[in-house]
Amino acid sequence: MKKDSFLLGIILGILSPVVGIIAFYFWKAYPNTFLDFFNVVKQNNSLITALMSFALLANAIVFTFFINKKIDKTAKGIFLITVLFALPVIIYKLFYS
């Protein structure tokens, strides 16, 4: 895979939110198990919104890094996944939170 590729951006765009979710878990609920953490998150709308926002923040950080390095094709892939992930977050926030 080339260093500057759209596919790499898509992969990074998918993996970055996972890292953001793991970071949020360690920040908010580390002594508890991951399963207990997700059970609490499912029951609390404000935690769901915070978790999704943290995941999007991780994508924004990776996107900014690639934009600043002028690795544009990869940045476009990250941006696409960020937008696709942000739309359900916005819909959830507007209608269910």
BALOBA-1460 file (C-alpha; in Angstrom, 3 decimals):
// residues 97
<rec num="1" residu="m" x="0.000" y="0.000" z="0.000"/>
<rec num="2" residu="k" x="1.356" y="3.411" z="-0.935"/>
<rec num="3" residu="k" x="2.033" y="6.006" z="1.724"/>
<rec num="4" residu="d" x="-0.482" y="8.433" z="0.208"/>
<rec num="5" residu="s" x="-3.540" y="6.410" z="-0.723"/>
<rec num="6" residu="f" x="-7.263" y="6.780" z="-0.364"/>
<rec num="7" residu="l" x="-7.580" y="3.209" z="0.950"/>
<rec num="8" residu="l" x="-5.059" y="3.907" z="3.714"/>
<rec num="9" residu="g" x="-7.150" y="6.929" z="4.680"/>
<rec num="10" residu="i" x="-10.284" y="4.797" z="4.885"/>
<rec num="11" residu="i" x="-8.500" y="2.251" z="7.069"/>
<rec num="12" residu="l" x="-7.114" y="4.965" z="9.351"/>
<rec num="13" residu="g" x="-10.532" y="6.632" z="9.413"/>
<rec num="14" residu="i" x="-12.056" y="3.407" z="10.711"/>
<rec num="15" residu="l" x="-9.288" y="2.610" z="13.207"/>
<rec num="16" residu="s" x="-8.980" y="6.102" z="14.720"/>
<rec num="17" residu="p" x="-12.454" y="6.092" z="16.307"/>
<rec num="18" residu="v" x="-11.679" y="2.704" z="17.843"/>
<rec num="19" residu="v" x="-8.596" y="4.231" z="19.459"/>
<rec num="20" residu="g" x="-10.739" y="7.169" z="20.603"/>
<rec num="21" residu="i" x="-13.277" y="4.823" z="22.188"/>
<rec num="22" residu="i" x="-10.534" y="2.908" z="23.973"/>
<rec num="23" residu="a" x="-9.021" y="6.188" z="25.224"/>
<rec num="24" residu="f" x="-12.459" y="7.290" z="26.466"/>
<rec num="25" residu="y" x="-12.849" y="3.988" z="28.307"/>
<rec num="26" residu="f" x="-9.493" y="4.394" z="30.044"/>
<rec num="27" residu="w" x="-10.325" y="8.008" z="30.916"/>
<rec num="28" residu="k" x="-13.815" y="7.375" z="32.292"/>
<rec num="29" residu="a" x="-14.105" y="3.764" z="33.463"/>
<rec num="30" residu="y" x="-10.799" y="1.920" z="33.537"/>
<rec num="31" residu="p" x="-11.210" y="-0.107" z="36.748"/>
<rec num="32" residu="n" x="-14.452" y="-1.537" z="35.349"/>
<rec num="33" residu="t" x="-14.516" y="-4.076" z="32.550"/>
<rec num="34" residu="f" x="-15.040" y="-2.956" z="28.972"/>
<rec num="35" residu="l" x="-18.382" y="-4.811" z="28.873"/>
<rec num="36" residu="d" x="-19.619" y="-3.059" z="32.039"/>
<rec num="37" residu="f" x="-18.549" y="0.257" z="30.536"/>
<rec num="38" residu="f" x="-20.581" y="-0.326" z="27.379"/>
<rec num="39" residu="n" x="-23.622" y="-1.406" z="29.384"/>
<rec num="40" residu="v" x="-23.498" y="1.899" z="31.269"/>
<rec num="41" residu="v" x="-22.948" y="3.850" z="28.042"/>
<rec num="42" residu="k" x="-25.983" y="2.215" z="26.400"/>
<rec num="43" residu="q" x="-28.181" y="3.391" z="29.271"/>
<rec num="44" residu="n" x="-26.891" y="6.969" z="29.416"/>
<rec num="45" residu="n" x="-27.551" y="9.263" z="26.451"/>
<rec num="46" residu="s" x="-25.008" y="11.863" z="27.490"/>
<rec num="47" residu="l" x="-22.278" y="9.217" z="27.675"/>
<rec num="48" residu="i" x="-23.200" y="7.923" z="24.221"/>
<rec num="49" residu="t" x="-22.832" y="11.413" z="22.799"/>
<rec num="50" residu="a" x="-19.541" y="11.978" z="24.631"/>
<rec num="51" residu="l" x="-18.186" y="8.620" z="23.453"/>
<rec num="52" residu="m" x="-19.072" y="9.323" z="19.829"/>
<rec num="53" residu="s" x="-17.599" y="12.820" z="20.059"/>
<rec num="54" residu="f" x="-14.369" y="11.419" z="21.470"/>
<rec num="55" residu="a" x="-14.205" y="8.951" z="18.585"/>
<rec num="56" residu="l" x="-14.677" y="11.796" z="16.085"/>
<rec num="57" residu="l" x="-12.015" y="13.830" z="17.865"/>
<rec num="58" residu="a" x="-9.534" y="11.004" z="17.311"/>
<rec num="59" residu="n" x="-10.355" y="11.099" z="13.597"/>
<rec num="60" residu="a" x="-9.947" y="14.874" z="13.520"/>
<rec num="61" residu="i" x="-6.477" y="14.589" z="15.047"/>
<rec num="62" residu="v" x="-5.364" y="12.013" z="12.470"/>
<rec num="63" residu="f" x="-6.945" y="14.027" z="9.646"/>
<rec num="64" residu="t" x="-5.159" y="17.205" z="10.765"/>
<rec num="65" residu="f" x="-1.829" y="15.371" z="10.883"/>
<rec num="66" residu="f" x="-2.182" y="14.157" z="7.294"/>
<rec num="67" residu="i" x="-3.394" y="17.539" z="6.024"/>
<rec num="68" residu="n" x="-0.428" y="19.297" z="7.625"/>
<rec num="69" residu="k" x="1.956" y="16.753" z="6.059"/>
<rec num="70" residu="k" x="0.243" y="17.386" z="2.690"/>
<rec num="71" residu="i" x="-0.661" y="13.721" z="2.290"/>
<rec num="72" residu="d" x="-3.897" y="14.597" z="0.577"/>
<rec num="73" residu="k" x="-5.272" y="11.282" z="-0.732"/>
<rec num="74" residu="t" x="-4.996" y="9.689" z="2.697"/>
<rec num="75" residu="a" x="-6.574" y="12.770" z="4.275"/>
<rec num="76" residu="k" x="-9.499" y="12.503" z="1.843"/>
<rec num="77" residu="g" x="-10.147" y="8.909" z="2.930"/>
<rec num="78" residu="i" x="-10.047" y="9.908" z="6.597"/>
<rec num="79" residu="f" x="-12.391" y="12.820" z="5.883"/>
<rec num="80" residu="l" x="-14.875" y="10.564" z="4.080"/>
<rec num="81" residu="i" x="-15.083" y="8.162" z="7.012"/>
<rec num="82" residu="t" x="-15.299" y="11.069" z="9.463"/>
<rec num="83" residu="v" x="-18.287" y="12.504" z="7.595"/>
<rec num="84" residu="l" x="-19.946" y="9.084" z="7.336"/>
<rec num="85" residu="f" x="-19.444" y="8.601" z="11.070"/>
<rec num="86" residu="a" x="-20.502" y="12.152" z="11.987"/>
<rec num="87" residu="l" x="-23.858" y="12.032" z="10.197"/>
<rec num="88" residu="p" x="-25.383" y="9.347" z="12.471"/>
<rec num="89" residu="v" x="-23.891" y="11.129" z="15.490"/>
<rec num="90" residu="i" x="-25.592" y="14.370" z="14.511"/>
<rec num="91" residu="i" x="-28.892" y="12.604" z="13.782"/>
<rec num="92" residu="y" x="-28.706" y="10.798" z="17.123"/>
<rec num="93" residu="k" x="-27.934" y="14.030" z="18.948"/>
<rec num="94" residu="l" x="-30.771" y="15.926" z="17.274"/>
<rec num="95" residu="f" x="-33.518" y="13.329" z="17.548"/>
<rec num="96" residu="y" x="-32.682" y="10.905" z="20.349"/>
<rec num="97" residu="s" x="-30.704" y="12.823" z="22.916"/>
